[in-house]
C-alpha cells in the first residue's frame, strides 16, 4: 500500500486502570485487532502490563502506555483493543478475571474510554451454554488520543472539525 494512496491514523495513550470488585491484584494482556485493509506502520499490536496491587475497594492502576500507527484506504475494520485481565488466586495460580474490547475513537482528540469487561469464568459454566452469555464484571479505563491524516481525501469527516461559519445557515 503506497502512503500516497491511503489515510493515516495514530493512536497514543494508556491502559489506565481496572475496577474489579474484591480483587487485590491483576495484570492485562492486550491485543489490537483490525480489518484486512489496515497496515500497521509502527508500535506493538500486543503486550502485557505489569501486575497492579491494591485494596478491595480501589481501582488497580497500570498507566500502561499504548502507541500505534496505521494506514488504510477505508474505515472498515477500524482498530480496536481487546483486553484480557488476569490475576493470582490464593495459591498463586494465574486465573482469568475478565475480558473485553473497545474500538479506538474515530475522530481526532483526547478520549477517556470505559470498556466494559465480562467475567472470565462465566463462559465455562454449563448452565445456559446453548446461548453465549456474559456477565459484566467491571470496567477497564483507557485514555486514548487519536490523530488522523488525509481522511477527508477519502470522503471521511472525523467529527473533530467544527463547521465553518461560511457554511452555517443564515437567519
Buried (B, 14 or more C-beta within 10 A) or exposed (E): EEEEEBBBBBBBBBBBBBBBEEBBBBBBBBBBEBEEBBBBEEBEBEBEBEBBEBEEEEBBBBEBEBEBBBBBEBBEEBBBBBBBBBBBEEEEEEEBBBBBBBEBBBBBEEBEBBBBBBBBEBBEEEEEEEEEEBEEBBBBBBBBBBBBBBBEEEEBEBEEEEEEEEEEEEE
